[in-house]
Amino acid sequence: MAFVSATISSDRIAQRFAELRRTGRRAFVPYVTAGHPDVERSVALLQGLQGIGADVIEVGVPFSDPMADGAVIQASSQKALENGVRLDGVLDIVSRAALNIPVVLFSYLNPLLRGGPEALQRAADAGVDGVLAVDLPLGADPERETWFADGPLDYIRLVAPTTPQDRIAEIAKTGSGFVYLISRLGVTGERNELPADLPATAARVRAATSLPLCIGFGISRPEQARAVARIADGVVVGSAIVRAANESVEAALTLAASLRRGIDGD
């Protein structure tokens, strides 16, 4: 599959967060599963999210065993696979969307490895700026970690609430772009309440790295997004947007716009 080569900055994520810092704003980082509900609506959703003010978009690569995801994202991944979307299909969707904001591939390791040694370069050529491998913890596979760290994309690393302080620092040193703090243990999905210790966890991460901090998992309502924006540089919302996309692109964008307003305090 051929892609329309995108002209992108190699540090577009850093530039976006620097701009947000200058203006005193926080990033809205929506997640969508590529190819869900279908390819055409997936492209329209990406473009619409940019239009309502997303700062970075996480694009999920469909996978048959998404063990870290809850029911909503699992179902969206299965639907995308049924639509025939694999890694190169994801890159084609990103290329067609032609976004002028940063894009991060959110993937399990297997689809990226199956894409071959040039997968990261193909992603960069399609308009992707960063990559996050959900199931590659620090030290588990140094060769693969080096592949990501030395590649053309920012290597986004995950930190959990239970991660020891010294390990947080090591994780952050091997990554770039931003650090993604999982707000709670368990799988993705909407929650009624944010963890009470989230501000303290965020402070621990900030003490270990100068990279921007984004927080996700369980955020689904504007007031939750606003609360997270007070302690983080970016707010990641996935399951709620994917659930709304099951209804329509318009429903997903209406929800996303309300989250954008919540982050901004409007």
C-alpha positions as CSV (number, residue, x, y, z in Angstrom):
1,M,0.0,0.0,0.0
2,A,1.4,3.4,-1.0
3,F,1.1,6.5,1.2
4,V,1.1,10.1,0.5
5,S,4.3,11.3,2.1
6,A,3.6,13.9,4.8
7,T,5.9,16.8,5.5
8,I,6.3,16.7,9.3
9,S,8.7,18.0,11.9
10,S,10.6,15.3,13.8
11,D,9.8,17.2,17.0
12,R,6.2,18.1,16.3
13,I,5.1,16.7,19.7
14,A,7.6,18.8,21.6
15,Q,6.6,21.9,19.6
16,R,2.9,21.4,20.4
17,F,3.6,21.1,24.2
18,A,5.9,24.1,24.1
19,E,3.2,26.1,22.4
20,L,0.7,25.0,25.0
21,R,3.0,26.0,27.8
22,R,3.4,29.4,26.3
23,T,-0.3,29.9,26.3
24,G,-1.0,28.3,29.7
25,R,-3.2,25.6,28.2
26,R,-3.3,21.8,28.6
27,A,-3.4,19.3,25.8
28,F,-6.5,17.3,24.8
29,V,-5.4,13.9,23.6
30,P,-8.2,11.8,22.3
31,Y,-7.8,8.1,21.4
32,V,-9.5,6.4,18.5
33,T,-9.3,2.9,17.1
34,A,-8.3,3.1,13.4
35,G,-10.8,1.5,11.1
36,H,-13.7,1.8,13.6
37,P,-16.6,2.1,13.0
38,D,-15.2,1.8,9.4
39,V,-12.4,3.3,7.3
40,E,-14.3,6.3,5.9
41,R,-15.8,7.3,9.3
42,S,-12.4,6.8,10.9
43,V,-10.8,9.3,8.6
44,A,-13.7,11.7,9.2
45,L,-13.4,11.3,13.0
46,L,-9.7,12.1,12.9
47,Q,-10.3,15.2,10.9
48,G,-13.2,16.2,13.1
49,L,-11.1,15.8,16.3
50,Q,-8.5,18.2,14.9
51,G,-11.3,20.6,14.1
52,I,-12.7,20.7,17.6
53,G,-9.3,21.4,19.1
54,A,-7.4,18.2,19.8
55,D,-3.7,18.8,20.4
56,V,-2.4,15.3,19.8
57,I,-4.4,12.2,18.6
58,E,-3.6,8.6,19.7
59,V,-4.5,6.2,16.9
60,G,-5.0,2.7,18.0
61,V,-3.7,-0.2,15.9
62,P,-6.3,-3.0,15.9
63,F,-5.1,-6.2,17.6
64,S,-6.7,-9.6,18.2
65,D,-5.6,-9.8,21.9
66,P,-5.8,-6.3,23.4
67,M,-5.2,-7.5,27.0
68,A,-4.8,-4.0,28.5
69,D,-8.1,-2.7,27.0
70,G,-11.7,-2.9,28.4
71,A,-14.7,-4.1,26.6
72,V,-15.4,-0.9,24.5
73,I,-11.9,-0.7,22.9
74,Q,-11.7,-4.5,22.6
75,A,-14.9,-4.4,20.6
76,S,-13.7,-1.5,18.4
77,S,-10.5,-3.3,17.7
78,Q,-12.4,-6.5,16.7
79,K,-14.7,-4.4,14.4
80,A,-11.7,-2.8,12.7
81,L,-10.1,-6.2,12.1
82,E,-13.3,-7.4,10.6
83,N,-13.1,-4.3,8.3
84,G,-9.7,-5.6,7.2
85,V,-7.6,-2.9,8.9
86,R,-4.1,-3.9,9.8
87,L,-1.0,-1.8,10.4
88,D,-0.6,-0.5,6.8
89,G,-4.4,0.2,6.7
90,V,-3.9,2.3,9.9
91,L,-1.1,4.2,8.2
92,D,-3.3,4.8,5.1
93,I,-6.1,6.2,7.3
94,V,-3.6,8.6,9.0
95,S,-2.2,9.6,5.6
96,R,-5.7,10.3,4.2
97,A,-6.6,12.3,7.3
98,A,-3.6,14.6,6.5
99,L,-3.6,16.1,10.0
100,N,-1.5,19.1,11.0
101,I,-1.4,18.1,14.7
102,P,0.8,15.3,16.1
103,V,-0.3,11.7,15.8
104,V,0.8,8.9,18.1
105,L,0.4,5.2,17.2
106,F,-1.0,3.3,20.2
107,S,-0.2,-0.3,19.6
108,Y,0.7,-3.7,21.0
109,L,4.1,-4.9,20.0
110,N,3.0,-7.7,17.7
111,P,1.4,-5.6,15.0
112,L,4.5,-3.4,14.8
113,L,6.9,-6.3,14.6
114,R,4.8,-7.9,11.9
115,G,5.1,-4.7,10.0
116,G,8.8,-5.4,9.5
117,P,12.0,-3.4,10.2
118,E,10.8,-0.4,8.2
119,A,7.4,-0.2,10.0
120,L,8.4,2.9,12.0
121,Q,9.7,4.7,8.9
122,R,6.6,3.9,7.0
123,A,4.6,5.4,9.9
124,A,6.7,8.6,9.9
125,D,6.1,8.8,6.1
126,A,2.4,8.5,6.6
127,G,2.3,11.4,9.1
128,V,2.8,9.7,12.5
129,D,5.0,11.5,15.1
130,G,5.1,9.1,18.0
131,V,4.6,5.4,19.0
132,L,3.5,3.8,22.2
133,A,3.9,0.0,22.6
134,V,1.5,-1.0,25.4
135,D,3.1,-4.4,26.2
136,L,6.8,-3.5,26.2
137,P,7.8,-2.7,29.8
138,L,11.3,-1.3,30.5
139,G,14.0,-4.0,30.2
140,A,11.7,-6.7,28.8
141,D,13.3,-6.6,25.3
142,P,16.3,-4.2,25.1
143,E,16.7,-4.8,21.3
144,R,13.1,-3.8,20.6
145,E,13.4,-0.8,23.0
146,T,16.5,0.3,21.1
147,W,14.5,0.0,17.8
148,F,11.9,2.3,19.1
149,A,14.3,4.8,20.7
150,D,16.5,5.0,17.6
151,G,13.7,5.2,15.2
152,P,12.1,8.3,13.5
153,L,9.2,8.5,16.0
154,D,9.0,9.8,19.5
155,Y,8.9,6.8,21.8
156,I,6.2,7.4,24.4
157,R,6.6,5.4,27.6
158,L,3.9,4.3,30.0
159,V,4.1,4.7,33.8
160,A,1.7,3.0,36.3
161,P,0.6,4.3,39.8
162,T,2.6,1.5,41.4
163,T,5.9,2.1,39.5
164,P,8.8,2.8,41.9
165,Q,10.4,6.3,41.7
166,D,13.7,5.1,40.5
167,R,12.1,3.0,37.7
168,I,10.0,6.1,36.7
169,A,13.2,8.0,36.1
170,E,14.6,5.1,34.1
171,I,11.5,4.8,32.0
172,A,11.4,8.5,31.3
173,K,15.1,8.6,30.3
174,T,14.4,6.0,27.5
175,G,11.4,7.8,26.1
176,S,10.6,11.1,24.3
177,G,7.6,13.2,23.4
178,F,5.7,12.8,26.7
179,V,5.2,10.4,29.5
180,Y,1.8,8.6,29.7
181,L,0.7,8.0,33.3
182,I,-2.0,5.4,33.7
183,S,-4.3,6.8,36.3
184,R,-5.3,3.5,37.7
185,L,-4.4,-0.2,37.5
186,G,-6.6,-2.5,35.3
187,V,-7.9,-2.2,31.8
188,T,-9.0,0.9,29.9
189,G,-12.6,2.0,30.4
190,E,-14.8,4.8,31.8
191,R,-14.9,5.3,35.6
192,N,-17.2,7.3,37.9
193,E,-14.4,8.7,40.0
194,L,-10.7,9.6,39.6
195,P,-8.3,7.9,42.0
196,A,-7.8,9.9,45.2
197,D,-4.1,9.5,45.1
198,L,-3.7,10.7,41.4
199,P,-2.3,14.2,42.3
200,A,0.4,12.6,44.4
201,T,1.2,10.0,41.7
202,A,1.4,12.8,39.1
203,A,3.8,14.8,41.4
204,R,6.0,11.7,41.7
205,V,6.3,11.5,37.9
206,R,7.0,15.2,37.5
207,A,9.8,14.9,40.0
208,A,11.4,12.2,37.8
209,T,11.3,13.8,34.4
210,S,11.1,17.1,32.5
211,L,9.0,15.5,29.7
212,P,5.4,16.6,29.5
213,L,3.0,14.5,31.5
214,C,-0.2,13.1,30.1
215,I,-2.8,11.2,32.1
216,G,-5.3,8.7,30.8
217,F,-7.5,5.6,31.7
218,G,-11.0,6.2,33.2
219,I,-11.5,9.8,32.1
220,S,-14.9,10.3,30.4
221,R,-16.6,13.5,31.6
222,P,-15.7,17.2,31.2
223,E,-15.4,17.7,35.0
224,Q,-13.0,14.7,35.2
225,A,-10.9,16.1,32.3
226,R,-10.8,19.5,34.1
227,A,-9.6,17.9,37.3
228,V,-6.8,16.0,35.5
229,A,-5.8,19.2,33.5
230,R,-4.9,20.8,36.9
231,I,-2.2,18.3,37.5
232,A,-1.0,17.2,34.0
233,D,0.1,18.7,30.8
234,G,-2.3,16.6,28.8
235,V,-5.6,14.6,29.2
236,V,-6.1,11.4,27.3
237,V,-9.7,10.2,26.7
238,G,-10.3,6.9,24.9
239,S,-13.2,4.6,25.7
240,A,-15.8,7.3,26.0
241,I,-15.0,8.7,22.6
242,V,-14.9,5.2,21.1
243,R,-18.2,4.4,22.7
244,A,-19.7,7.6,21.2
245,A,-18.3,6.7,17.8
246,N,-20.4,3.6,17.8
247,E,-23.4,5.9,17.6
248,S,-22.0,8.3,15.0
249,V,-19.0,10.5,14.2
250,E,-21.1,13.5,15.2
251,A,-21.8,12.1,18.7
252,A,-18.1,11.4,19.2
253,L,-17.2,15.0,18.2
254,T,-19.9,16.5,20.4
255,L,-18.5,14.6,23.4
256,A,-14.9,15.5,22.4
257,A,-15.9,19.2,22.2
258,S,-17.3,19.1,25.7
259,L,-14.1,17.5,27.0
260,R,-12.1,20.2,25.2
261,R,-14.2,22.9,27.0
262,G,-13.8,21.1,30.3
263,I,-10.0,21.0,30.0
264,D,-10.0,24.7,29.1
265,G,-12.3,25.5,32.1
266,D,-15.1,26.9,29.8
